[in-house]
């Protein structure tokens, strides 16, 4: 079973399997996903994968936000270090460009950044680089079994 089918099957328990969207174009970056969905980049719920010591952290944030290193370090008591591709695959079975916050192994901590609450609907990836799921931030919290909400990003700079 491919990753998108796995996510679709997982979402059946929440009566949300029909919200998986598959594209004929890449949605591997925030910009590509926003273009594919015809929405603003902030609505793309990007899942960033970090190692905080030996803790795998999957942080879901609005697509137009960047990590604030000092906030991250204060909240997680560790410096922000992105997972390598090998760590990501061995811990979650996923690949960069399609990291999905759903149905991760229990040792993987999912956290949601407060930036998502600015939107009524957000779009996390659904398991590969050509997919998304339409959810509310509250549904994202439930579906992902998030450990909670945090504030570890900074607003985009306006040029």
Secondary structure, DSSP 8 states (H G I E B T S, - for coil): --HHHHHHHHHHTTT-GGGEEE-SS---SHHHHHHHHTS-GGGEEEEEEEEETTEEEEEEEETT-EE-HHHHHHHHSS--EE--HHHHHHHHS--TT----SS--TTSEEEEEGGGGG-S-EEE--SSTTEEEEE-HHHHHHHHT--EEE--EE-----
